[in-house]
């Protein structure tokens, strides 16, 4: 009996000395653990390629569990990412990073169909344009590589309603390339230059596309900045090429910064300023069945004889009842311009009537881009200097604007432009001093912007990010 007890005791000592037990080391070998999780939402015949720690590629072709082939040592980090998105979809990873202390099986890869693409252009460098997919929840996927446009000063971008074409304006001095067009690949948003784009020696600031997608309108100033103009183009629905409709129509001022079109496509509006800055003009045009423009009456002068007015952008509300333009004071000049939004009622004959006092304090400086919700009565004004994004509610009966509560402030990188998706539920903000796009949810009752999410752009760094637009997926 004592002999058997001694054997059992010796065996126990041997086991303890060998370090037996889960998570420990055996004979000095560090244990390792598997990394895996679950894929959901992946459509049939689609594949997604995952990576762990920038390697160990794993192709997944069906929903369900997955496990990487290579285990991770105990105490080592793991980081699961998407290397290649499935065609027409975007997948995001949750619980994808951590330190391995046991087998990991809770990494989530959720895939959603791509419903649109966002395009953000850089004002500087080679005028790169970044693209990123938007899923059915409004979330941005991985941003794609930049496409170079070859021009240094991109100002405005607009996409065709069918998502096939992207057009950009340029205000670069000199040259004949102030209007650019690109065909959009429906799978990955790759851009291919459209050759049939007429040369424009005059700087183009504003762009607006007809709801039918058949016509494009460009506004700007003559090369010597002596007059402003608007030009209509016929859009080739197969190639995206542009054919001028008639000649440039002169405006009422010298500097034309923007053009807007009503949701029904029956009216176009332009804005202009003149030297001295004491008067701004907003002009109405009727749109013919062939897309040609006809001026309605005389341009409406906006002035009190004292205030310096510097119009920079114009929008039309979602009902086509009101038009608004923004005047702002830049931090980089001493023109003394008023920070205000001017409102106008659109009359049945297409003429405009000023709304009340017409002035609505924007609350910031360097607020040059105005965006209207396509589905509700809200407009948004990003302010580069303060980092604020101001929202206003439109009174449906009067057109008067009311500030919408406290908006997200101190957005790093200087917000400069806002694009809103077709649902009116998500806003995408370009930042001028950082290589990122900020996504907000839009409260459908108040118009407030909530739940900011930042998407970083890939190298080269997006310093100088400016215009942004959303294109529906074909």
C-alpha positions in Angstrom: 0.0 0.0 0.0 2.8 2.5 0.9 4.6 1.6 -2.3 1.5 2.4 -4.4 1.0 5.7 -2.5 4.5 6.7 -3.2 4.1 6.1 -6.9 0.9 8.2 -7.1 2.6 11.0 -5.2 5.6 10.9 -7.5 3.4 11.1 -10.5 1.6 14.1 -9.1 4.9 15.9 -8.6 5.9 15.1 -12.1 2.7 16.6 -13.6 3.1 19.8 -11.5 6.7 20.1 -12.5 5.8 19.8 -16.2 3.3 22.7 -16.0 0.2 20.9 -17.0 -3.1 22.8 -17.6 -4.8 25.1 -20.2 -3.0 28.2 -21.2 0.3 27.3 -19.8 3.4 26.2 -21.6 4.5 22.6 -22.1 8.2 21.8 -22.3 8.8 25.6 -22.8 6.6 25.8 -25.9 4.1 28.8 -25.9 0.6 27.7 -26.8 -1.1 29.3 -29.8 -4.8 29.9 -30.5 -7.0 30.0 -33.6 -8.6 33.2 -34.9 -12.0 33.1 -36.5 -15.6 34.2 -36.5 -18.7 34.5 -38.6 -19.5 36.0 -42.0 -23.1 37.2 -42.6 -25.0 39.0 -45.4 -22.7 37.7 -48.1 -24.7 37.1 -51.3 -24.5 33.8 -53.2 -21.7 33.6 -55.7 -19.9 36.4 -53.9 -16.5 36.1 -52.2 -14.7 38.2 -49.6 -11.0 37.9 -48.9 -10.0 38.4 -45.2 -6.6 38.9 -43.6 -5.2 38.6 -40.1 -2.3 40.8 -39.2 -1.9 41.9 -42.8 -1.4 38.3 -44.0 -2.8 34.8 -43.9 -5.3 35.5 -46.6 -8.6 33.7 -46.3 -11.2 33.6 -49.1 -14.7 33.1 -47.8 -17.5 32.2 -50.3 -20.5 31.6 -48.0 -22.0 32.8 -44.8 -21.1 31.0 -41.6 -18.0 30.4 -39.5 -14.5 30.8 -40.7 -11.0 30.2 -39.1 -7.7 31.4 -40.3 -5.1 28.7 -41.2 -2.4 30.2 -39.0 -2.8 30.3 -35.2 -1.6 33.2 -33.1 0.8 32.8 -30.1 -0.6 33.3 -26.7 -0.3 37.0 -25.8 0.2 38.1 -29.4 -2.1 40.6 -31.1 -4.5 39.8 -33.9 -6.2 42.2 -36.4 -8.8 41.0 -38.9 -9.4 43.2 -41.9 -11.0 42.9 -45.3 -8.4 42.7 -48.1 -10.8 42.4 -51.1 -14.5 43.4 -51.0 -17.1 41.3 -52.8 -18.2 42.7 -56.1 -21.2 45.1 -55.5 -21.0 44.7 -51.7 -19.1 46.1 -48.8 -18.1 44.1 -45.7 -17.2 45.6 -42.3 -15.4 43.8 -39.4 -16.5 43.9 -35.7 -14.5 42.5 -32.8 -11.6 42.3 -35.2 -8.7 43.2 -32.9 -7.4 42.0 -29.6 -4.8 39.9 -27.8 -5.0 36.1 -28.1 -5.5 34.3 -24.7 -7.8 31.6 -26.0 -9.3 30.5 -29.3 -11.1 33.5 -30.8 -14.5 32.8 -32.5 -16.4 36.1 -32.1 -15.0 38.2 -35.0 -17.9 39.4 -37.1 -17.8 40.2 -40.8 -21.1 41.8 -41.9 -21.7 42.4 -45.6 -24.2 44.7 -47.2 -25.1 45.5 -50.8 -23.5 48.7 -52.2 -26.3 51.2 -53.0 -24.2 54.2 -53.9 -20.7 55.6 -54.1 -19.3 58.8 -52.6 -16.7 60.8 -54.5 -14.5 63.4 -52.8 -12.1 65.5 -54.8 -8.9 67.3 -53.8 -8.3 70.9 -54.7 -4.6 70.7 -55.2 -1.9 68.2 -56.4 -3.2 66.4 -59.5 -6.8 67.0 -58.6 -7.3 63.4 -57.3 -10.8 62.0 -56.8 -11.4 59.4 -54.1 -14.3 57.0 -54.1 -15.8 54.9 -51.4 -18.9 52.5 -51.5 -22.0 53.3 -49.4 -23.9 50.2 -48.1 -27.7 50.0 -47.5 -27.2 51.2 -43.9 -25.5 54.4 -45.2 -22.0 53.3 -43.9 -18.9 54.0 -46.0 -16.7 51.1 -47.0 -13.0 51.1 -47.8 -12.0 54.1 -49.8 -10.5 53.3 -53.2 -7.4 54.7 -54.7 -7.4 58.2 -56.1 -8.0 58.9 -59.7 -6.0 61.9 -61.0 -7.9 64.5 -63.0 -4.8 66.4 -64.1 -6.1 69.8 -62.8 -5.1 71.5 -59.6 -8.2 73.5 -58.6 -11.4 71.3 -58.5 -14.3 73.2 -57.2 -17.7 71.4 -57.7 -18.7 67.8 -58.5 -22.0 66.4 -59.6 -23.1 62.9 -60.5 -25.8 61.8 -63.1 -29.0 60.6 -61.5 -28.4 57.1 -62.9 -24.9 56.9 -61.4 -23.1 56.4 -64.7 -21.2 59.7 -64.9 -19.3 62.1 -62.7 -18.6 65.7 -63.7 -16.2 68.2 -62.1 -15.5 71.9 -62.5 -12.2 73.6 -62.2 -11.2 77.2 -61.7 -7.5 76.8 -62.4 -6.1 79.8 -64.2 -5.1 79.2 -67.8 -5.8 76.2 -69.9 -8.9 74.7 -71.6 -9.8 72.1 -69.0 -12.2 73.7 -66.7 -14.9 71.0 -67.2 -14.1 67.3 -66.7 -16.2 64.2 -67.1 -15.7 60.5 -66.0 -17.6 57.3 -66.5 -18.2 55.4 -63.3 -17.6 51.6 -63.1 -20.7 50.2 -61.4 -18.7 47.5 -59.6 -15.8 49.4 -58.0 -16.4 53.1 -58.8 -13.3 53.3 -60.9 -13.3 56.4 -63.1 -12.5 56.5 -66.8 -12.1 59.9 -68.5 -14.8 60.9 -71.0 -13.2 62.3 -74.1 -16.2 64.1 -75.6 -16.1 67.0 -73.1 -15.9 70.5 -74.8 -12.9 72.6 -73.8 -13.7 75.6 -71.7 -11.2 78.5 -71.4 -13.4 80.1 -68.8 -13.2 79.0 -65.2 -16.3 76.9 -64.2 -17.5 77.1 -60.6 -21.1 75.7 -60.5 -22.6 72.5 -61.9 -26.1 71.2 -61.8 -27.6 68.2 -63.6 -31.2 67.8 -64.8 -33.2 65.2 -62.9 -33.6 63.3 -66.2 -29.8 63.2 -66.6 -30.2 64.5 -70.1 -28.7 68.0 -69.5 -25.9 69.5 -67.5 -25.6 73.2 -66.6 -22.3 74.9 -65.9 -21.8 78.4 -64.5 -18.7 80.5 -64.1 -16.9 83.6 -65.1 -15.1 84.6 -68.3 -11.4 84.2 -68.3 -10.8 87.9 -67.5 -13.6 87.9 -64.9 -15.5 90.6 -66.7 -18.8 88.7 -66.9 -20.5 85.7 -65.5 -22.2 83.1 -67.6 -24.3 79.9 -67.6 -23.9 77.2 -70.3 -26.3 74.3 -71.1 -25.1 70.9 -72.4 -26.8 67.9 -73.9 -25.6 64.7 -72.1 -25.0 61.6 -74.2 -26.6 58.9 -72.1 -24.4 56.2 -73.5 -20.9 57.8 -73.3 -21.5 60.8 -70.9 -20.1 63.1 -73.6 -21.4 66.7 -73.6 -22.7 68.8 -76.5 -23.3 72.6 -76.0 -26.9 73.7 -76.3 -26.6 77.2 -77.9 -24.2 79.8 -76.6 -23.2 80.9 -73.1 -25.9 83.1 -71.6 -24.4 86.2 -69.9 -25.5 86.9 -66.3 -25.8 90.1 -64.4 -22.5 90.3 -62.6 -18.8 89.3 -62.8 -18.3 86.3 -60.5 -20.7 83.4 -60.8 -20.0 80.8 -58.1 -22.9 78.4 -58.4 -26.0 77.1 -60.3 -29.0 75.1 -59.0 -32.0 73.3 -60.5 -35.4 72.6 -59.2 -36.3 68.9 -58.4 -38.8 68.9 -61.3 -36.1 70.3 -63.7 -38.2 73.2 -65.0 -36.1 76.1 -63.5 -32.4 76.9 -63.1 -31.0 79.6 -60.9 -27.6 81.3 -60.9 -25.9 83.8 -58.5 -23.4 86.5 -59.2 -21.5 89.3 -57.5 -20.0 92.5 -58.8 -17.0 94.6 -58.0 -17.7 96.7 -54.9 -19.7 93.8 -53.4 -22.7 95.9 -52.5 -25.0 94.1 -54.8 -25.6 90.4 -55.6 -27.8 89.0 -58.3 -29.9 85.9 -58.5 -31.2 85.0 -62.0 -34.0 82.6 -63.0 -34.1 80.6 -66.2 -36.8 78.4 -67.7 -35.7 75.0 -69.0 -37.1 74.1 -72.4 -38.0 70.6 -73.7 -34.6 70.5 -75.4 -32.7 71.6 -72.2 -32.1 75.1 -73.5 -32.3 78.0 -71.0 -34.4 81.1 -71.3 -34.0 83.9 -68.8 -37.1 84.8 -66.9 -37.5 88.6 -66.4 -34.5 90.5 -65.1 -32.0 89.3 -62.5 -33.1 90.1 -59.0 -30.8 92.5 -57.3 -30.0 91.9 -53.6 -28.7 95.0 -51.8 -29.3 97.5 -49.1 -26.6 99.9 -50.3 -24.4 99.3 -47.3 -23.8 95.5 -46.7 -21.1 93.7 -48.7 -22.7 90.6 -50.1 -20.5 87.8 -51.4 -22.7 85.0 -52.8 -20.9 81.6 -53.1 -23.5 78.8 -53.4 -27.2 78.4 -54.2 -29.6 75.6 -53.5 -33.3 74.8 -54.0 -35.3 73.0 -51.3 -36.8 69.5 -51.8 -40.2 70.8 -52.8 -39.0 73.3 -55.3 -40.7 76.1 -53.4 -37.7 78.1 -52.2 -34.2 79.0 -53.3 -31.3 80.1 -51.0 -27.8 81.5 -51.4 -25.1 81.9 -48.9 -22.8 85.0 -48.5 -19.8 84.6 -46.3 -16.7 86.4 -45.0 -13.5 84.6 -45.7 -10.9 84.6 -43.0 -8.3 85.2 -45.7 -9.5 88.6 -47.0 -10.9 91.9 -45.6 -13.8 92.4 -47.9 -16.2 92.7 -44.9 -18.8 90.4 -46.4 -21.9 89.5 -44.4 -22.3 85.9 -43.1 -25.9 85.3 -44.1 -28.2 83.1 -46.0 -30.7 84.8 -48.3 -34.0 83.2 -49.1 -36.4 83.5 -52.0 -39.9 82.2 -52.8 -40.1 80.6 -56.3 -43.2 82.0 -57.9 -45.4 80.1 -60.4 -43.9 81.9 -63.3 -40.4 81.1 -62.2 -39.6 84.6 -60.9 -38.3 85.1 -57.4 -39.5 87.1 -54.4 -37.3 87.9 -51.4 -38.4 86.3 -48.2 -38.8 88.8 -45.4 -35.5 90.3 -44.4 -33.8 87.6 -46.4 -30.9 87.5 -44.0 -30.1 84.5 -41.8 -26.9 84.5 -39.8 -24.7 81.6 -40.8 -22.8 81.9 -37.5 -19.4 81.2 -39.0 -16.7 82.3 -41.4 -15.5 80.6 -44.6 -18.9 79.0 -45.1 -19.0 78.7 -48.8 -20.9 75.5 -49.6 -24.7 75.1 -49.0 -26.5 71.8 -49.3 -30.2 71.0 -49.2 -31.7 67.7 -48.2 -33.3 66.0 -51.2 -36.2 64.6 -49.1 -36.9 67.1 -46.2 -36.9 70.7 -45.4 -33.3 71.1 -44.1 -30.2 72.9 -45.4 -26.7 72.5 -44.2 -23.7 74.9 -44.0 -20.2 73.6 -43.1 -17.8 76.2 -41.6 -14.1 75.6 -42.3 -12.7 77.9 -39.6 -14.8 77.0 -36.6 -15.3 73.3 -37.6 -19.0 73.7 -37.1 -21.7 72.3 -39.4 -24.8 74.5 -39.2 -28.3 73.1 -39.9 -31.4 75.0 -40.6 -35.1 74.0 -40.8 -37.2 75.4 -43.6 -40.7 76.7 -42.7 -42.8 75.0 -45.4 -45.4 77.9 -45.4 -43.0 80.9 -45.4 -39.5 79.6 -46.3 -38.1 81.2 -43.2 -35.0 79.4 -41.7 -34.7 78.3 -38.1 -31.3 77.1 -36.7 -31.5 73.4 -35.7 -30.3 73.2 -32.1 -26.6 72.4 -31.3 -24.8 70.8 -34.2 -21.6 68.7 -34.0 -18.7 71.2 -33.6 -14.9 71.2 -33.9 -14.9 68.7 -36.6 -11.1 68.2 -37.1 -9.8 69.0 -40.5 -12.0 71.8 -41.5 -15.4 70.7 -43.0 -15.9 72.3 -46.4 -18.7 70.5 -48.3 -21.7 68.2 -47.5 -23.3 65.6 -49.7 -26.6 63.8 -48.7 -27.7 60.4 -50.0 -31.0 59.9 -51.9 -32.8 58.7 -48.7 -32.0 62.0 -46.9 -30.8 60.0 -43.9 -27.0 60.2 -44.2 -24.7 63.2 -44.7 -21.1 62.9 -45.9 -18.7 65.7 -45.1 -15.4 66.4 -46.8 -12.6 67.8 -44.6 -10.0 70.1 -46.1 -7.1 69.6 -43.7 -7.2 65.9 -43.2 -7.5 62.8 -45.4 -11.0 61.7 -44.2 -14.7 61.8 -44.8 -17.1 62.2 -41.9 -20.5 60.4 -42.1 -23.4 61.6 -40.1 -26.9 60.3 -39.5 -29.7 62.9 -40.1 -32.5 63.0 -37.6 -35.6 63.0 -39.9 -37.7 65.1 -37.5 -35.2 67.8 -36.4 -32.6 67.7 -39.1 -29.8 67.4 -36.5 -26.6 65.6 -37.5 -25.7 62.7 -35.1 -23.4 59.7 -34.8 -20.3 60.9 -36.6 -18.1 58.2 -38.1 -14.7 59.0 -39.8 -13.4 57.2 -42.8 -9.7 57.7 -43.6 -8.6 57.9 -47.2 -5.7 55.9 -48.5 -2.3 57.4 -49.4 -1.5 59.8 -51.0 -2.9 62.0 -48.1 -6.0 63.9 -49.0 -4.8 67.3 -47.9 -7.0 69.8 -49.6 -10.1 67.7 -49.9 -12.9 69.8 -51.2 -16.0 68.9 -53.2 -18.0 65.8 -52.4 -21.0 64.2 -54.1 -23.0 60.9 -53.9 -23.7 58.8 -57.0 -26.3 56.0 -56.9 -25.0 52.6 -57.9 -26.1 51.6 -61.4 
